[in-house]
Amino acid sequence: MIKHIPADQRVLRDWNGLTEAEQRQASRTEILRELTINNSWRAMTRYTRSQILMTPSDHILELINLWYARLLALVKLGQYEMAQAELDQLGVQSIEQPQGDGIRRGCMVPFEMLVLRARLQGYLGDTYEAIDQLYDLIMRSKKVRLYSQNFNDDLLGIKQWQDIAGQLHLMVLNYLVELKDYPAATKHARDLSKKYPLDVNFQSGLGRLYLQLGDLVRAEEVFKEVETMVKSHRSEAEQAHFRLQLTMNQALLAVTQGQWLSAKAAFEEVLAQEPENLAATNNLAVCELYAGQLNEAIPRVEKLMFAYPTSAGTSEPLVFNMATLYELRTEGSFRKKQQVMVEVSKWAGDQFNVAMFKI
């Protein structure tokens, strides 16, 4: 920003100054919410450090929540080594306390912190350790779910833990793809589709994995099964809810088959219902690029970025594609990218990767 944007056009950020919520002495929860919404991660590290030092040592749950917020901010800022060092110092190992009856209950550490600890291993490059820790968390969630069933403990929420386990499985799948261990990734995805046979998201995910692997035949078969499943096992209201996902599946299949016009029509159908759908916009821009329709692609992406500055305007893939389109379309691409950088800086958080501007 300093290198490419004149001083009078830069958005100044006061990392050490008090936020609006701090100035009016709002609650700690409200202040943390404001910092999170604004992606003010540097200010978050400053605030949580001061609060940790001020909090009595016997207020354990308060301290743990503050540490989680601080660690999350460090990860968002890419300070992975520092986050790991502070985690090691904390000695976070378990979310449970042993009880006298032999059943392990009572959350001491937020489950999210253990997930963050596992993902941190991936950021540090130890992907296998990340997978091991995620599997450990999956087993823990199963034990808690079993306890919930046996004791009818509604506070834990059986379905909630099932959803959590599903999300952890998806993280494992992403890591396997990242490792390019495609046989293991495919097996894991198939196991998930069997475990959640009527879950449209998991089934669609399996089809999209096949697309990524270049197995278009199996991808098409899975997408057809998903469509049949929706029509057979879902109410009319649910069918309407999943219709966009089915359209997105067909659009992605058309992209891999090089059917740009068909894919474009499908993505436009999705955007007609969800104008803020970033995946559809990104893919639609790619379709228009390959169809030689840059005059349509650039205004479309610009419109979305300016209409939804806090989401589309701060989406790194969308900004990167915007910069690429400028390079292909106009001789004044550098100036246009500078203008985008100024606009994005108004809304983007501290962690935004400036390499996306391709300057």
C-alpha positions as CSV (number, residue, x, y, z in Angstrom):
1,M,0.0,0.0,0.0
2,I,2.7,2.5,1.0
3,K,4.7,1.7,-2.1
4,H,1.9,2.0,-4.7
5,I,-0.7,4.4,-3.2
6,P,-0.1,8.1,-2.7
7,A,-0.2,9.2,1.0
8,D,-3.3,11.3,0.5
9,Q,-5.2,8.3,-0.8
10,R,-4.3,5.8,1.8
11,V,-6.7,4.5,4.4
12,L,-5.0,5.2,7.8
13,R,-5.4,2.6,10.5
14,D,-4.6,3.3,14.1
15,W,-3.6,-0.1,15.5
16,N,-3.0,1.2,19.0
17,G,-5.9,3.6,19.3
18,L,-9.1,2.7,21.2
19,T,-11.9,1.4,19.1
20,E,-15.3,3.0,19.1
21,A,-16.7,0.3,21.4
22,E,-13.7,0.7,23.8
23,Q,-14.2,4.5,24.0
24,R,-17.8,4.1,25.1
25,Q,-16.7,1.3,27.5
26,A,-18.8,-1.4,26.0
27,S,-18.7,-4.9,27.2
28,R,-15.8,-7.2,26.4
29,T,-18.0,-9.4,24.2
30,E,-19.1,-6.4,22.2
31,I,-15.6,-5.1,21.8
32,L,-14.4,-8.5,20.6
33,R,-17.3,-8.7,18.2
34,E,-16.6,-5.3,16.7
35,L,-12.9,-6.2,16.2
36,T,-13.8,-9.4,14.5
37,I,-16.4,-7.9,12.2
38,N,-14.0,-5.2,11.1
39,N,-11.1,-7.8,10.7
40,S,-9.0,-5.6,13.0
41,W,-6.7,-8.4,14.0
42,R,-3.8,-6.2,15.0
43,A,-6.0,-4.3,17.3
44,M,-7.4,-7.6,18.6
45,T,-3.9,-8.8,19.6
46,R,-3.4,-5.4,21.5
47,Y,-6.7,-5.6,23.2
48,T,-6.6,-9.2,24.2
49,R,-3.1,-8.9,25.6
50,S,-4.2,-6.0,27.9
51,Q,-7.3,-7.8,29.0
52,I,-5.4,-11.0,29.8
53,L,-3.0,-9.0,32.0
54,M,-5.9,-7.4,33.8
55,T,-7.9,-10.5,34.4
56,P,-7.4,-12.4,37.7
57,S,-5.8,-15.7,37.3
58,D,-8.7,-17.6,38.9
59,H,-11.1,-16.4,36.2
60,I,-10.1,-19.3,34.0
61,L,-13.0,-19.4,31.5
62,E,-12.6,-15.6,30.8
63,L,-8.8,-16.1,30.3
64,I,-9.3,-19.0,28.0
65,N,-11.8,-17.1,25.8
66,L,-9.4,-14.2,25.6
67,W,-6.5,-16.5,24.7
68,Y,-8.7,-18.0,21.9
69,A,-9.4,-14.6,20.5
70,R,-5.7,-13.6,20.6
71,L,-4.6,-16.9,19.0
72,L,-7.2,-16.5,16.3
73,A,-5.9,-13.0,15.6
74,L,-2.3,-14.2,15.4
75,V,-3.3,-16.9,12.9
76,K,-5.3,-14.4,10.8
77,L,-2.2,-12.2,10.7
78,G,0.0,-15.1,9.6
79,Q,2.0,-15.1,12.8
80,Y,1.9,-18.9,13.0
81,E,5.1,-19.4,14.9
82,M,4.1,-16.9,17.6
83,A,0.7,-18.5,17.8
84,Q,2.2,-22.0,18.2
85,A,4.6,-20.7,20.9
86,E,1.8,-19.2,22.9
87,L,-0.3,-22.4,22.5
88,D,2.7,-24.4,23.8
89,Q,3.0,-22.1,26.7
90,L,-0.7,-22.5,27.5
91,G,-0.4,-26.3,27.4
92,V,-3.8,-26.7,25.7
93,Q,-4.5,-30.5,25.6
94,S,-8.1,-31.3,26.4
95,I,-11.6,-29.8,26.4
96,E,-12.8,-32.1,29.2
97,Q,-12.5,-32.5,33.0
98,P,-12.6,-35.9,34.7
99,Q,-15.6,-36.3,37.0
100,G,-16.1,-38.5,40.0
101,D,-18.4,-40.8,38.2
102,G,-15.7,-41.6,35.6
103,I,-17.5,-39.7,32.8
104,R,-15.5,-36.9,31.3
105,R,-17.6,-33.8,31.2
106,G,-17.3,-30.0,31.7
107,C,-15.7,-27.9,28.9
108,M,-12.6,-26.0,30.0
109,V,-11.2,-25.1,26.6
110,P,-13.4,-24.1,23.7
111,F,-13.7,-26.8,21.1
112,E,-12.9,-24.1,18.5
113,M,-9.5,-23.6,20.1
114,L,-8.6,-27.3,19.6
115,V,-9.7,-27.0,16.0
116,L,-7.6,-23.9,15.6
117,R,-4.6,-25.8,17.1
118,A,-5.1,-28.5,14.6
119,R,-5.4,-26.2,11.6
120,L,-2.3,-24.3,12.9
121,Q,-0.2,-27.4,12.2
122,G,-1.3,-27.2,8.6
123,Y,-0.3,-23.5,8.4
124,L,3.1,-24.4,9.8
125,G,3.5,-27.1,7.0
126,D,2.9,-30.2,9.1
127,T,-0.2,-31.3,7.3
128,Y,-0.1,-34.9,8.6
129,E,-0.1,-33.7,12.2
130,A,-3.0,-31.5,11.4
131,I,-4.9,-34.5,10.0
132,D,-4.0,-36.6,13.1
133,Q,-5.3,-33.9,15.4
134,L,-8.5,-33.5,13.4
135,Y,-9.2,-37.2,13.6
136,D,-8.7,-37.0,17.3
137,L,-11.3,-34.3,17.5
138,I,-13.7,-36.3,15.4
139,M,-13.3,-39.2,17.9
140,R,-13.9,-36.7,20.8
141,S,-17.1,-35.4,19.2
142,K,-18.3,-39.0,18.8
143,K,-17.8,-39.7,22.5
144,V,-19.7,-36.5,23.5
145,R,-22.5,-37.4,21.1
146,L,-22.7,-40.9,22.6
147,Y,-22.9,-39.4,26.1
148,S,-25.6,-37.0,24.9
149,Q,-27.6,-40.0,23.6
150,N,-27.2,-42.1,26.7
151,F,-28.1,-39.3,29.2
152,N,-30.5,-37.3,27.0
153,D,-28.5,-34.2,27.6
154,D,-30.1,-31.6,25.4
155,L,-27.6,-29.0,26.2
156,L,-24.9,-30.8,24.2
157,G,-27.2,-31.2,21.2
158,I,-26.7,-34.4,19.2
159,K,-27.2,-32.8,15.8
160,Q,-24.8,-30.0,16.6
161,W,-22.0,-32.5,17.3
162,Q,-22.9,-34.4,14.1
163,D,-22.6,-31.2,12.2
164,I,-19.2,-30.5,13.9
165,A,-17.9,-33.9,13.0
166,G,-19.0,-33.4,9.4
167,Q,-17.1,-30.1,9.2
168,L,-14.0,-31.8,10.7
169,H,-14.2,-34.5,8.1
170,L,-14.3,-31.9,5.3
171,M,-11.1,-30.3,6.8
172,V,-9.4,-33.6,6.6
173,L,-10.6,-34.0,3.0
174,N,-9.2,-30.6,2.1
175,Y,-5.8,-31.5,3.6
176,L,-5.7,-34.8,1.6
177,V,-6.3,-32.9,-1.6
178,E,-3.6,-30.4,-0.6
179,L,-1.2,-33.2,-0.1
180,K,-2.2,-34.5,-3.6
181,D,-3.0,-37.8,-2.0
182,Y,-5.9,-38.3,-4.4
183,P,-6.6,-42.0,-3.7
184,A,-6.9,-41.2,0.0
185,A,-9.0,-38.1,-0.7
186,T,-11.3,-40.1,-3.0
187,K,-11.7,-42.9,-0.4
188,H,-12.4,-40.3,2.3
189,A,-15.0,-38.5,0.2
190,R,-16.7,-41.8,-0.7
191,D,-16.8,-42.8,3.0
192,L,-18.4,-39.4,3.8
193,S,-21.0,-39.9,1.1
194,K,-21.9,-43.2,2.7
195,K,-22.0,-41.8,6.2
196,Y,-24.2,-38.9,5.1
197,P,-26.2,-40.6,2.2
198,L,-28.9,-37.9,2.1
199,D,-26.7,-34.9,2.7
200,V,-26.8,-32.9,-0.5
201,N,-23.6,-30.9,0.5
202,F,-21.5,-34.0,1.0
203,Q,-22.7,-35.7,-2.1
204,S,-22.1,-32.6,-4.2
205,G,-18.7,-32.3,-2.7
206,L,-17.9,-35.8,-3.9
207,G,-18.9,-34.9,-7.4
208,R,-16.8,-31.8,-7.3
209,L,-13.8,-33.7,-6.1
210,Y,-14.2,-36.0,-9.1
211,L,-14.2,-32.8,-11.3
212,Q,-11.0,-31.6,-9.7
213,L,-9.4,-35.0,-10.4
214,G,-10.6,-34.9,-14.0
215,D,-12.9,-37.9,-13.7
216,L,-15.8,-36.3,-15.5
217,V,-17.8,-39.5,-16.0
218,R,-18.0,-40.2,-12.3
219,A,-18.7,-36.6,-11.5
220,E,-21.6,-36.5,-13.9
221,E,-22.9,-39.8,-12.3
222,V,-22.7,-38.4,-8.8
223,F,-24.5,-35.1,-9.8
224,K,-27.3,-37.1,-11.4
225,E,-27.6,-39.1,-8.2
226,V,-27.8,-35.9,-6.2
227,E,-30.5,-34.5,-8.4
228,T,-32.5,-37.7,-8.1
229,M,-32.0,-37.7,-4.3
230,V,-33.3,-34.2,-4.0
231,K,-36.4,-34.9,-6.1
232,S,-37.1,-38.2,-4.3
233,H,-36.3,-37.4,-0.6
234,R,-37.0,-33.7,-0.3
235,S,-40.1,-31.6,0.1
236,E,-41.0,-29.0,-2.5
237,A,-39.6,-26.3,-0.2
238,E,-36.3,-28.2,0.2
239,Q,-36.1,-28.8,-3.5
240,A,-36.3,-25.1,-4.1
241,H,-33.6,-24.5,-1.5
242,F,-31.2,-27.0,-3.2
243,R,-32.1,-26.0,-6.8
244,L,-29.3,-23.5,-6.9
245,Q,-26.8,-26.1,-5.7
246,L,-27.9,-28.5,-8.4
247,T,-27.5,-25.7,-11.0
248,M,-24.1,-24.9,-9.6
249,N,-23.1,-28.6,-10.0
250,Q,-24.2,-28.6,-13.7
251,A,-22.4,-25.3,-14.3
252,L,-19.1,-26.6,-12.9
253,L,-19.5,-29.8,-15.0
254,A,-20.0,-27.6,-18.1
255,V,-16.9,-25.6,-17.3
256,T,-14.7,-28.8,-17.2
257,Q,-16.2,-29.9,-20.5
258,G,-15.4,-26.6,-22.1
259,Q,-19.1,-25.7,-22.7
260,W,-18.6,-22.1,-21.8
261,L,-22.0,-20.7,-23.0
262,S,-23.9,-23.4,-21.1
263,A,-21.9,-22.8,-18.0
264,K,-22.4,-19.1,-18.3
265,A,-26.1,-19.5,-18.5
266,A,-26.1,-21.7,-15.4
267,F,-24.0,-19.3,-13.4
268,E,-26.2,-16.4,-14.4
269,E,-29.2,-18.4,-13.2
270,V,-27.5,-18.8,-9.8
271,L,-26.6,-15.1,-9.6
272,A,-30.2,-14.1,-10.5
273,Q,-31.2,-15.7,-7.2
274,E,-28.0,-15.0,-5.2
275,P,-26.3,-11.8,-6.5
276,E,-23.6,-12.0,-3.8
277,N,-22.5,-15.6,-4.7
278,L,-18.7,-15.2,-5.1
279,A,-18.1,-18.6,-6.5
280,A,-20.6,-18.1,-9.3
281,T,-19.3,-14.7,-10.1
282,N,-15.7,-15.9,-10.2
283,N,-16.6,-18.8,-12.5
284,L,-18.8,-16.7,-14.7
285,A,-15.9,-14.3,-15.2
286,V,-13.8,-17.3,-16.3
287,C,-16.4,-18.4,-18.7
288,E,-16.7,-14.9,-20.2
289,L,-12.9,-14.7,-20.4
290,Y,-12.7,-18.0,-22.5
291,A,-15.7,-16.9,-24.5
292,G,-13.9,-13.7,-25.4
293,Q,-16.4,-11.5,-23.6
294,L,-14.2,-9.4,-21.5
295,N,-16.4,-6.4,-22.0
296,E,-19.1,-8.2,-20.0
297,A,-16.8,-9.8,-17.4
298,I,-15.1,-6.6,-16.1
299,P,-18.3,-4.6,-15.4
300,R,-19.9,-7.6,-13.8
301,V,-17.1,-8.2,-11.3
302,E,-16.7,-4.4,-10.7
303,K,-20.4,-4.1,-9.9
304,L,-20.3,-7.0,-7.5
305,M,-17.2,-5.7,-5.7
306,F,-18.7,-2.2,-5.2
307,A,-22.2,-3.4,-4.4
308,Y,-20.9,-5.8,-1.6
309,P,-17.6,-4.2,-0.5
310,T,-17.3,-6.1,2.8
311,S,-17.7,-9.5,1.1
312,A,-17.0,-9.5,-2.6
313,G,-14.8,-6.4,-2.3
314,T,-12.5,-8.2,0.1
315,S,-12.5,-11.6,-1.6
316,E,-8.9,-12.4,-2.5
317,P,-9.8,-14.7,-5.5
318,L,-12.2,-12.1,-6.9
319,V,-9.7,-9.3,-6.5
320,F,-7.0,-11.5,-8.2
321,N,-9.4,-12.2,-11.1
322,M,-10.3,-8.6,-11.4
323,A,-6.6,-7.7,-11.7
324,T,-6.1,-10.4,-14.3
325,L,-9.0,-9.1,-16.3
326,Y,-7.6,-5.6,-16.2
327,E,-4.3,-6.9,-17.5
328,L,-6.0,-8.6,-20.4
329,R,-8.4,-5.8,-21.3
330,T,-6.7,-2.4,-20.9
331,E,-3.3,-0.7,-21.3
332,G,-4.0,1.3,-18.2
333,S,-4.2,-1.8,-16.0
334,F,-1.7,-0.6,-13.4
335,R,-3.8,2.6,-12.7
336,K,-7.0,0.5,-12.5
337,K,-5.4,-1.9,-10.1
338,Q,-4.2,1.0,-8.0
339,Q,-7.8,2.2,-7.8
340,V,-9.0,-1.2,-6.8
341,M,-6.4,-1.3,-4.1
342,V,-7.6,2.0,-2.6
343,E,-11.2,0.7,-2.6
344,V,-10.3,-2.7,-1.1
345,S,-8.2,-1.0,1.6
346,K,-11.3,0.7,2.9
347,W,-12.9,-2.6,3.8
348,A,-10.3,-5.3,3.9
349,G,-8.9,-6.5,7.2
350,D,-5.3,-6.7,8.3
351,Q,-4.8,-10.2,6.8
352,F,-5.5,-9.3,3.2
353,N,-2.8,-10.6,0.8
354,V,-1.7,-7.6,-1.3
355,A,-0.2,-10.0,-3.9
356,M,-3.7,-10.4,-5.2
357,F,-3.5,-7.0,-6.8
358,K,-0.7,-8.3,-9.1
359,I,1.2,-5.0,-8.8
